[in-house]
């Protein structure tokens, strides 16, 4: 979005300013990874979505979906926006709601960090915290609570990011073209975490249209069903168990994931992902969130498997900012409580240097 010149009527001076905070969404930078990528084969670049004004990639879908609803006449002044969120989408929706004059009600997973929940309330959203480790169809789940609130609150819309095709379309129209242009079409691999699936699917659709040989690699969590569903088409309840990473993996199959565009999934552990986020901060000076650590951990595992060559140009999505995890992965006390400083980290496929 370009700056809009503003002519001060008194001083007769032209001021170059954005019309509001939403004009800053998108066109996030692509930054080469150096020290942390030194052990890896190939060239690695991070798409840093924390440069969005709401500090995450979810700004893109919040603005896109709301503006589509406005265009269709679904939203009116004073309407209420309702959503299920692990934190980032909620923050983005609250931000957009403030600028556009809507109310915002959010059903949030109890797995979300206290930092995220406090931020949502600080942005004027009404927040319902729901238990994380219940089935998706449990009336206490944040999915069902959001549906109930939508039915109870007059003149409301339910964003429903997990089952909203506009989630994919937002990234197809923005993030995908940005990456293609920033790499001048030389990208060979995209590595992105998969939660709702909108980010990876939208980018993948665009990149595959430009070059079908670009490999799309999804990152999943242990305790999530996505990897096995992609490989077998089977929803396996035995795959589901509690895990700690926010915004990654799922205990249901979101239709906002286009599995046909994704070449393969790789799973990462809670502990190694947390340590990798801290390592990114210590080596690259990028203060990133939990899922960024997960994506980086996936790069290490994929490299070990021989996925990349010297000619590979790999783009990894860093979805959000580390400030949302101060009471979690950037808290030594929390890390200690999770057992993440123990050398023997269960399920860990590969050990990394632990930063304390």
C-alpha positions as CSV (number, residue, x, y, z in Angstrom):
1,X,0.0,0.0,0.0
2,X,1.4,3.4,-1.0
3,X,1.5,6.4,1.3
4,X,-1.4,8.8,0.6
5,X,-0.3,12.5,0.3
6,X,-2.2,14.7,2.7
7,X,-2.4,18.4,2.1
8,X,-2.4,20.4,5.3
9,X,-5.0,23.1,4.6
10,X,-3.4,25.6,7.0
11,X,0.4,25.1,6.3
12,X,-0.2,24.2,2.7
13,X,2.3,21.4,3.1
14,X,2.0,17.9,1.7
15,X,2.4,15.2,4.4
16,X,3.0,11.7,3.2
17,X,1.2,9.4,5.6
18,X,-0.8,6.2,5.6
19,X,-4.6,6.8,6.0
20,X,-4.7,4.3,8.9
21,X,-2.9,1.3,10.5
22,X,-4.5,-1.2,8.1
23,X,-2.6,0.3,5.1
24,X,0.5,-1.2,6.6
25,X,-0.7,-4.8,6.1
26,X,1.4,-6.9,3.7
27,X,4.6,-6.4,1.7
28,X,6.6,-7.9,4.6
29,X,10.4,-8.3,4.1
30,X,12.3,-11.4,3.0
31,X,15.5,-11.7,5.0
32,X,18.4,-14.0,4.4
33,X,19.1,-16.4,7.2
34,X,22.8,-16.5,8.0
35,X,24.3,-17.9,11.2
36,X,21.4,-20.2,12.0
37,X,21.4,-21.6,8.4
38,X,25.2,-22.1,8.3
39,X,24.9,-25.8,8.9
40,X,22.3,-26.3,6.2
41,X,22.8,-27.0,2.5
42,X,21.3,-24.3,0.2
43,X,20.1,-20.7,0.5
44,X,17.5,-19.8,3.2
45,X,15.3,-16.8,3.5
46,X,12.7,-15.8,6.1
47,X,9.4,-14.1,5.3
48,X,9.0,-12.1,8.5
49,X,5.3,-11.6,9.0
50,X,5.8,-9.8,12.3
51,X,6.4,-6.7,10.2
52,X,2.6,-6.5,9.7
53,X,1.1,-3.9,12.0
54,X,-0.6,-6.6,14.2
55,X,2.7,-8.5,14.3
56,X,1.5,-11.6,12.5
57,X,0.4,-13.1,9.2
58,X,-3.2,-13.1,10.4
59,X,-3.5,-9.4,9.7
60,X,-3.8,-10.4,6.0
61,X,-6.9,-12.7,6.5
62,X,-8.5,-10.4,9.0
63,X,-8.6,-7.4,6.7
64,X,-9.3,-9.5,3.6
65,X,-12.3,-11.4,5.1
66,X,-13.8,-8.3,6.7
67,X,-13.5,-6.2,3.6
68,X,-15.1,-9.0,1.6
69,X,-18.0,-9.1,4.1
70,X,-18.4,-5.3,3.7
71,X,-18.3,-5.5,0.0
72,X,-21.1,-8.1,0.1
73,X,-23.2,-6.0,2.5
74,X,-23.0,-8.6,5.3
75,X,-21.3,-6.2,7.8
76,X,-23.0,-3.0,8.9
77,X,-22.0,-0.3,11.3
78,X,-22.1,-1.7,14.9
79,X,-21.9,-5.4,13.8
80,X,-20.1,-7.9,15.9
81,X,-17.3,-10.0,14.6
82,X,-16.9,-13.4,16.2
83,X,-14.0,-15.8,15.8
84,X,-12.2,-18.9,17.2
85,X,-8.5,-18.2,17.7
86,X,-5.3,-19.2,19.4
87,X,-4.5,-15.5,19.6
88,X,-3.1,-14.0,16.5
89,X,-6.2,-14.0,14.3
90,X,-8.1,-12.6,17.3
91,X,-5.6,-9.7,17.7
92,X,-5.8,-8.9,14.0
93,X,-9.6,-9.0,14.0
94,X,-9.7,-6.8,17.1
95,X,-7.4,-4.3,15.4
96,X,-9.4,-4.2,12.2
97,X,-12.6,-4.0,14.2
98,X,-11.4,-0.9,16.0
99,X,-10.5,0.9,12.8
100,X,-13.7,0.0,11.1
101,X,-16.1,0.4,14.0
102,X,-17.2,-3.1,14.8
103,X,-17.4,-5.1,18.1
104,X,-15.2,-8.1,18.5
105,X,-15.9,-11.3,20.5
106,X,-13.3,-14.1,20.6
107,X,-13.3,-17.7,21.8
108,X,-9.7,-18.5,22.7
109,X,-8.0,-21.7,23.5
110,X,-6.6,-22.0,27.0
111,X,-3.4,-23.1,25.4
112,X,-2.8,-19.5,24.2
113,X,-0.2,-17.6,26.2
114,X,-1.4,-15.2,28.9
115,X,0.4,-12.5,26.9
116,X,-1.9,-13.1,23.9
117,X,-5.0,-13.2,26.0
118,X,-4.1,-9.9,27.7
119,X,-3.3,-8.3,24.3
120,X,-6.8,-9.3,23.0
121,X,-8.5,-7.7,25.9
122,X,-6.3,-4.6,25.6
123,X,-7.5,-4.3,22.0
124,X,-11.1,-4.1,23.2
125,X,-12.2,-7.6,22.4
126,X,-14.5,-9.6,24.6
127,X,-12.7,-12.9,25.3
128,X,-14.0,-16.3,26.3
129,X,-11.2,-18.7,27.3
130,X,-12.1,-22.3,26.5
131,X,-10.4,-25.5,27.5
132,X,-7.8,-26.6,24.9
133,X,-7.7,-30.3,25.4
134,X,-11.3,-31.3,24.5
135,X,-12.6,-32.6,21.3
136,X,-13.6,-30.2,18.6
137,X,-17.3,-31.1,18.9
138,X,-17.3,-30.7,22.7
139,X,-19.7,-27.8,23.7
140,X,-16.8,-26.3,25.7
141,X,-14.4,-26.2,22.8
142,X,-13.6,-22.8,21.3
143,X,-15.1,-23.9,18.0
144,X,-18.5,-24.7,19.6
145,X,-18.4,-21.6,21.9
146,X,-17.9,-19.4,18.9
147,X,-20.8,-21.0,17.0
148,X,-23.1,-20.6,20.1
149,X,-22.1,-16.9,20.5
150,X,-22.8,-16.3,16.8
151,X,-26.3,-17.7,17.3
152,X,-26.9,-15.6,20.3
153,X,-25.6,-12.3,19.2
154,X,-27.7,-10.4,16.8
155,X,-26.1,-8.8,13.7
156,X,-22.9,-10.9,14.1
157,X,-20.7,-12.7,11.6
158,X,-18.5,-15.7,12.4
159,X,-15.2,-15.6,10.5
160,X,-14.7,-19.3,10.9
161,X,-11.1,-19.3,9.6
162,X,-10.7,-23.1,9.7
163,X,-13.5,-23.5,7.1
164,X,-13.4,-20.2,5.2
165,X,-12.0,-20.3,1.7
166,X,-11.2,-16.6,2.0
167,X,-8.4,-17.6,4.4
168,X,-6.7,-19.2,1.4
169,X,-7.6,-16.5,-1.0
170,X,-6.1,-13.8,1.2
171,X,-2.6,-15.4,0.9
172,X,-3.1,-16.4,-2.7
173,X,-3.6,-12.7,-3.6
174,X,-0.9,-11.2,-1.3
175,X,1.7,-13.4,0.3
176,X,2.2,-15.7,-2.7
177,X,2.9,-13.0,-5.2
178,X,5.1,-11.2,-2.8
179,X,7.3,-14.2,-2.3
180,X,7.4,-14.9,-6.1
181,X,8.4,-11.3,-6.8
182,X,10.9,-11.1,-3.9
183,X,12.7,-14.2,-5.2
184,X,12.4,-13.3,-8.9
185,X,10.8,-16.7,-9.4
186,X,13.9,-18.5,-8.1
187,X,12.2,-20.1,-5.1
188,X,12.6,-23.9,-5.0
189,X,11.0,-24.7,-1.6
190,X,8.4,-23.2,0.7
191,X,8.4,-24.3,4.3
192,X,5.4,-23.2,6.4
193,X,3.6,-24.3,9.5
194,X,0.1,-25.7,9.0
195,X,-2.7,-24.8,11.4
196,X,-5.9,-23.6,9.7
197,X,-3.9,-24.1,6.5
198,X,-4.8,-20.8,4.9
199,X,-1.3,-19.4,4.8
200,X,0.5,-22.5,3.3
201,X,-2.4,-23.3,0.9
202,X,-2.8,-19.8,-0.5
203,X,0.9,-19.3,-1.0
204,X,1.2,-22.8,-2.4
205,X,-1.6,-22.3,-5.0
206,X,0.0,-19.2,-6.3
207,X,3.6,-20.6,-6.4
208,X,2.4,-23.9,-8.1
209,X,0.7,-21.9,-10.8
210,X,3.9,-20.1,-11.5
211,X,6.1,-23.1,-11.3
212,X,4.7,-26.6,-10.5
213,X,8.1,-27.8,-9.4
214,X,8.3,-25.6,-6.3
215,X,8.1,-27.9,-3.3
216,X,5.6,-27.1,-0.6
217,X,6.6,-28.5,2.8
218,X,4.1,-28.3,5.7
219,X,5.1,-28.3,9.3
220,X,2.9,-30.3,11.7
221,X,3.0,-31.0,15.5
222,X,3.1,-34.3,17.3
223,X,-0.4,-34.6,18.7
224,X,-2.0,-33.3,15.4
225,X,-3.8,-35.2,12.7
226,X,-2.7,-33.3,9.6
227,X,0.4,-35.2,8.5
228,X,-1.3,-38.6,8.6
229,X,-4.5,-37.3,7.0
230,X,-2.4,-35.9,4.1
231,X,-0.7,-39.2,3.6
232,X,-3.6,-41.6,4.0
233,X,-6.8,-39.6,3.8
234,X,-7.7,-41.0,7.2
235,X,-8.6,-39.0,10.3
236,X,-7.0,-41.0,13.1
237,X,-8.2,-40.1,16.6
238,X,-5.1,-42.0,18.0
239,X,-2.9,-39.2,16.6
240,X,-4.5,-36.6,18.9
241,X,-3.0,-35.8,22.2
242,X,-2.1,-32.5,24.0
243,X,0.9,-30.5,22.8
244,X,2.1,-27.0,23.6
245,X,2.8,-25.2,20.3
246,X,0.2,-22.6,19.5
247,X,-1.2,-22.0,16.0
248,X,0.2,-25.3,14.6
249,X,-1.5,-28.6,13.9
250,X,-5.1,-29.5,14.4
251,X,-7.4,-32.0,16.1
252,X,-9.8,-31.7,13.1
253,X,-9.5,-31.3,9.3
254,X,-9.8,-27.7,8.2
255,X,-11.3,-27.1,4.8
256,X,-9.1,-24.0,4.6
257,X,-6.2,-26.5,4.0
258,X,-5.7,-27.5,0.4
259,X,-3.9,-30.7,0.9
260,X,-3.5,-31.2,-2.9
261,X,-1.1,-28.2,-3.0
262,X,1.2,-29.6,-0.2
263,X,3.9,-32.0,-1.2
264,X,4.7,-33.4,2.2
265,X,4.4,-32.8,6.0
266,X,7.1,-33.1,8.7
267,X,6.4,-33.2,12.4
268,X,8.4,-31.3,15.0
269,X,8.4,-31.5,18.8
270,X,7.4,-28.9,21.3
271,X,10.8,-28.7,23.0
272,X,13.0,-28.4,20.0
273,X,10.7,-25.8,18.4
274,X,10.8,-23.7,21.6
275,X,14.6,-23.9,21.7
276,X,14.9,-23.1,18.0
277,X,12.9,-19.9,18.4
278,X,15.3,-18.8,21.1
279,X,18.2,-19.8,18.9
280,X,16.8,-17.6,16.1
281,X,16.8,-14.6,18.4
282,X,20.3,-15.3,19.6
283,X,21.8,-15.9,16.2
284,X,19.9,-13.7,13.8
285,X,18.5,-11.0,16.1
286,X,15.0,-11.8,15.0
287,X,12.6,-12.0,17.9
288,X,10.1,-14.5,16.6
289,X,7.3,-16.7,18.0
290,X,6.8,-20.3,18.8
291,X,5.7,-21.4,15.3
292,X,8.8,-19.7,13.7
293,X,10.9,-21.9,15.9
294,X,8.9,-24.9,14.7
295,X,9.4,-23.9,11.0
296,X,13.1,-23.5,11.6
297,X,13.4,-26.9,13.3
298,X,11.7,-28.4,10.3
299,X,14.4,-27.0,8.1
300,X,17.1,-28.7,10.2
301,X,15.2,-32.0,10.0
302,X,14.6,-31.7,6.3
303,X,18.2,-30.9,5.7
304,X,19.2,-34.0,7.6
305,X,17.0,-36.0,5.2
306,X,18.8,-34.5,2.2
307,X,15.8,-32.4,1.0
308,X,17.9,-29.5,-0.1
309,X,20.9,-29.0,-2.5
310,X,23.4,-26.2,-3.0
311,X,21.0,-24.7,-5.6
312,X,18.0,-24.7,-3.3
313,X,16.3,-21.3,-2.6
314,X,14.2,-22.0,0.4
315,X,11.6,-19.5,1.9
316,X,10.4,-20.2,5.4
317,X,7.5,-18.4,6.9
318,X,8.1,-16.8,10.3
319,X,4.4,-16.1,11.3
320,X,4.6,-13.8,14.3
321,X,6.5,-11.9,16.9
322,X,8.2,-13.2,20.1
323,X,6.6,-10.6,22.3
324,X,3.5,-12.9,22.4
325,X,5.4,-15.6,24.2
326,X,7.2,-13.9,27.0
327,X,5.4,-16.0,29.6
328,X,6.1,-19.2,27.6
329,X,9.1,-20.0,25.4
330,X,11.1,-16.9,26.5
331,X,10.5,-17.6,30.2
332,X,13.2,-19.8,31.7
333,X,10.7,-20.8,34.4
334,X,8.1,-22.0,31.9
335,X,10.8,-23.8,29.9
336,X,12.0,-25.5,33.1
337,X,8.4,-26.5,34.1
338,X,7.9,-28.2,30.7
339,X,11.2,-30.1,31.1
340,X,12.6,-28.4,28.0
341,X,16.0,-27.9,29.6
342,X,16.5,-31.6,30.1
343,X,19.0,-33.1,27.8
344,X,16.8,-36.1,27.1
345,X,13.8,-34.5,25.4
346,X,11.2,-37.1,24.6
347,X,10.3,-37.6,21.0
348,X,13.2,-35.4,19.9
349,X,14.4,-36.5,16.5
350,X,17.5,-34.3,16.7
351,X,19.2,-32.4,19.5
352,X,20.1,-28.7,19.2
353,X,22.1,-26.3,21.3
354,X,19.9,-25.4,24.3
355,X,19.9,-21.6,25.2
356,X,19.1,-20.8,28.7
